[in-house]
Amino acid sequence: MKVSLLITCLGDALFPDVGLATVRLLRRLGVEVDFPAAQTCCGQPHFNSGYHADARDLAKHTIRAFANGQPVVAPSGSCATMVKVEYPELLKDDKLWHRKAEDLARRTHELSDFLVNILRVEDVGARFNGKVTYHMACHLRGLGVKDEPERLLRAVKELELVPLERFDECCGFGGSFSVRYPGISGAMVGDKAALIEKSGADVVTATDAGCLMNIAGCLRRRGSRVRALHLAEVLEKT
């Protein structure tokens, strides 16, 4: 199988190792990966801030960039949700672009969804020695992704998956939400960090760079020993 990688803005700018880990993981499983160089932002920040005309332009650009007909894999539930859920709605008044948006939506998968539900793999051959807890990113709900990340983590050799209280509660990032409402966002991530520390984990993992950036920043400010790693970085280890 050959797939195209949707790397995401945060991944490109702040978490390049996540993109590399995703590629190494997929290649280890026999998947050929290409990277459409024309890709840019998916338009989610514009959409969430009410700039829908700009979001439509970026949606069309993304559709053109991934017009090769291949499955698209994104190590980000939020960007995958933007493509799968919002693109068809954004472009519903233009029949041609709506059809193209629906085609890309069908082909696009968040990483854990792709591994478990498309490749039908849970044991990816990973080995990770440590206690890991899992934070569920909010956008996974929009994709219908439920326990796929946890199933992948449970299959990792030597990894002890420890429960996280209120694991499915928002970390407070929410993209521009954290900028518009910093007080509320800060309180939410503070609660999340305290629960992560309470779990006794060495590592907290999640599927989205935005969550990891927010949580990791709070953990650092608290002087915590807990590291934040993307799911791909855990699954890539052997």
PLY file of the C-alpha trace (Angstrom):
ply
format ascii 1.0
element vertex 238
property float x
property float y
property float z
element edge 237
property int vertex1
property int vertex2
end_header
0.00 0.00 0.00
1.11 3.55 -0.71
-0.12 6.51 1.35
0.40 10.25 1.45
1.44 11.92 4.69
-0.49 14.97 5.91
2.10 16.31 8.32
0.14 19.24 9.90
1.42 22.75 10.68
2.34 22.09 14.31
4.11 18.91 13.30
6.10 20.67 10.62
7.04 23.67 12.77
7.40 22.21 16.27
7.28 18.40 16.17
9.29 17.22 13.14
10.27 14.05 15.02
6.61 13.03 15.03
6.52 13.13 11.24
9.73 11.11 11.03
8.43 8.58 13.55
5.20 8.22 11.57
7.08 7.54 8.34
9.45 5.03 9.99
6.52 3.23 11.64
4.50 2.97 8.42
7.51 1.82 6.40
8.26 -0.85 9.00
4.75 -2.17 8.42
5.34 -2.35 4.68
3.55 0.87 3.74
5.15 3.14 1.16
4.89 6.81 2.15
5.10 9.92 0.01
4.89 13.57 1.00
3.01 15.98 -1.29
5.26 19.03 -1.11
2.47 21.46 -2.00
0.59 20.86 1.26
0.16 23.76 3.67
-2.17 24.44 6.59
-5.46 22.53 6.40
-7.33 25.73 7.29
-8.57 24.73 10.72
-7.30 27.87 12.54
-9.13 30.04 10.00
-12.29 27.92 10.21
-12.33 27.96 14.01
-11.85 31.74 14.04
-14.75 32.35 11.64
-12.72 33.11 8.49
-14.60 30.60 6.38
-13.70 32.12 3.00
-10.00 31.70 3.81
-10.68 28.19 5.12
-12.38 27.30 1.81
-9.36 28.50 -0.15
-7.07 26.35 1.99
-9.44 23.39 1.73
-9.34 23.61 -2.07
-5.55 23.90 -2.01
-5.28 20.83 0.22
-7.65 18.86 -2.01
-5.48 19.72 -5.03
-2.31 18.76 -3.13
-3.72 15.33 -2.27
-5.44 14.61 -5.58
-3.39 11.48 -6.29
-6.18 9.16 -5.08
-4.06 7.53 -2.38
-5.05 7.06 1.25
-3.94 10.01 3.39
-2.56 9.48 6.91
-2.35 12.30 9.46
-0.70 11.98 12.90
-3.35 14.42 14.14
-6.98 13.87 14.99
-7.77 17.58 14.69
-6.45 17.95 11.14
-8.04 14.66 10.08
-11.35 15.91 11.50
-11.02 19.16 9.57
-10.59 17.24 6.32
-13.15 14.51 6.98
-15.90 16.50 8.69
-15.54 20.19 7.84
-14.32 20.16 4.21
-17.52 18.63 2.78
-19.61 21.09 4.81
-17.47 24.09 3.82
-17.75 23.24 0.14
-21.33 21.94 0.05
-22.58 24.80 -2.18
-20.19 23.93 -5.02
-21.05 20.53 -6.50
-17.64 19.91 -8.07
-15.62 20.87 -4.99
-18.06 19.13 -2.66
-17.54 15.90 -4.57
-13.77 16.35 -4.38
-14.01 17.12 -0.66
-16.01 13.97 -0.01
-13.47 11.92 -1.95
-10.57 13.25 0.15
-12.60 12.80 3.33
-13.11 9.10 2.52
-9.39 8.63 1.91
-8.12 10.46 5.02
-7.32 8.67 8.29
-5.88 9.62 11.64
-2.84 7.43 12.36
-4.30 5.09 15.00
-7.48 4.68 12.94
-5.38 3.78 9.89
-3.29 1.23 11.78
-6.15 -0.55 13.55
-9.04 -0.22 11.11
-7.36 -0.10 7.69
-4.16 -2.12 8.13
-5.85 -4.31 10.79
-2.73 -4.20 12.95
-2.52 -3.69 16.71
0.92 -5.11 17.48
3.24 -2.92 15.39
6.39 -4.58 16.74
7.14 -1.78 19.21
9.06 -2.02 22.47
8.97 0.74 25.10
10.22 0.23 28.64
8.25 2.50 30.96
4.93 3.54 32.46
2.77 5.35 29.94
-0.56 7.09 30.38
-2.86 8.20 27.59
-4.70 11.49 27.03
-7.59 11.31 24.55
-7.65 14.28 22.19
-11.10 15.83 21.77
-11.22 15.63 17.96
-11.02 11.84 17.99
-14.70 11.82 18.90
-15.59 13.47 15.60
-13.74 10.70 13.79
-15.41 7.89 15.70
-12.02 6.82 17.07
-12.52 5.28 20.50
-10.03 2.85 22.02
-7.72 2.37 19.02
-4.75 4.24 20.56
-5.07 2.24 23.78
-5.23 -1.05 21.88
-2.00 -0.13 20.12
-0.33 0.84 23.39
-1.37 -2.38 25.14
0.38 -4.39 22.44
3.74 -2.62 22.96
6.26 -4.91 24.63
7.49 -3.86 28.11
5.10 -0.89 28.18
2.93 -0.55 31.27
-0.22 1.39 30.39
-1.44 3.17 33.51
-4.92 4.71 33.71
-5.41 8.46 33.60
-8.29 9.93 35.56
-10.63 11.88 33.25
-8.44 10.83 30.32
-11.04 12.02 27.81
-11.37 15.51 29.30
-10.09 18.42 27.19
-6.59 19.66 28.03
-7.64 23.25 27.34
-5.69 23.86 24.13
-8.45 24.03 21.52
-6.30 25.97 19.07
-7.33 29.61 19.22
-9.39 28.89 22.36
-6.17 28.92 24.41
-5.34 32.35 22.99
-8.79 33.87 23.45
-9.41 32.41 26.90
-5.97 31.90 28.47
-7.27 31.86 32.03
-9.73 29.04 31.40
-7.24 27.18 29.21
-4.53 27.46 31.86
-6.82 26.11 34.56
-7.83 23.16 32.38
-4.28 22.15 31.49
-3.27 22.58 35.13
-5.91 20.04 36.12
-4.76 17.72 33.35
-1.09 17.94 34.37
-1.93 17.22 38.02
-3.85 14.08 37.03
-0.99 12.94 34.78
1.47 13.29 37.66
-0.97 11.49 39.96
-1.03 8.51 37.57
2.62 7.76 38.30
3.46 7.59 34.60
6.88 8.32 33.14
5.32 9.41 29.83
2.02 10.88 28.71
1.07 10.21 25.12
-1.61 11.58 22.82
-2.48 11.63 19.13
-2.36 15.41 18.58
0.55 17.86 18.60
-1.63 20.66 19.99
-2.51 18.65 23.10
1.10 17.58 23.55
2.41 21.14 23.20
-0.06 22.40 25.78
0.43 19.56 28.25
4.22 19.43 27.87
4.49 23.18 28.47
2.47 22.94 31.65
4.46 19.94 32.88
7.72 21.83 32.31
6.45 24.87 34.21
5.53 22.58 37.10
9.02 21.06 37.10
7.52 17.65 36.39
9.59 14.61 35.45
6.84 13.32 33.10
7.67 13.46 29.39
5.11 14.05 26.63
5.42 11.92 23.49
3.21 11.54 20.45
1.68 8.10 19.96
3.81 7.66 16.82
6.98 8.22 18.83
6.02 5.45 21.25
4.95 3.01 18.54
8.07 3.65 16.47
10.40 2.46 19.23
11.85 -1.06 18.91
0 1
1 2
2 3
3 4
4 5
5 6
6 7
7 8
8 9
9 10
10 11
11 12
12 13
13 14
14 15
15 16
16 17
17 18
18 19
19 20
20 21
21 22
22 23
23 24
24 25
25 26
26 27
27 28
28 29
29 30
30 31
31 32
32 33
33 34
34 35
35 36
36 37
37 38
38 39
39 40
40 41
41 42
42 43
43 44
44 45
45 46
46 47
47 48
48 49
49 50
50 51
51 52
52 53
53 54
54 55
55 56
56 57
57 58
58 59
59 60
60 61
61 62
62 63
63 64
64 65
65 66
66 67
67 68
68 69
69 70
70 71
71 72
72 73
73 74
74 75
75 76
76 77
77 78
78 79
79 80
80 81
81 82
82 83
83 84
84 85
85 86
86 87
87 88
88 89
89 90
90 91
91 92
92 93
93 94
94 95
95 96
96 97
97 98
98 99
99 100
100 101
101 102
102 103
103 104
104 105
105 106
106 107
107 108
108 109
109 110
110 111
111 112
112 113
113 114
114 115
115 116
116 117
117 118
118 119
119 120
120 121
121 122
122 123
123 124
124 125
125 126
126 127
127 128
128 129
129 130
130 131
131 132
132 133
133 134
134 135
135 136
136 137
137 138
138 139
139 140
140 141
141 142
142 143
143 144
144 145
145 146
146 147
147 148
148 149
149 150
150 151
151 152
152 153
153 154
154 155
155 156
156 157
157 158
158 159
159 160
160 161
161 162
162 163
163 164
164 165
165 166
166 167
167 168
168 169
169 170
170 171
171 172
172 173
173 174
174 175
175 176
176 177
177 178
178 179
179 180
180 181
181 182
182 183
183 184
184 185
185 186
186 187
187 188
188 189
189 190
190 191
191 192
192 193
193 194
194 195
195 196
196 197
197 198
198 199
199 200
200 201
201 202
202 203
203 204
204 205
205 206
206 207
207 208
208 209
209 210
210 211
211 212
212 213
213 214
214 215
215 216
216 217
217 218
218 219
219 220
220 221
221 222
222 223
223 224
224 225
225 226
226 227
227 228
228 229
229 230
230 231
231 232
232 233
233 234
234 235
235 236
236 237
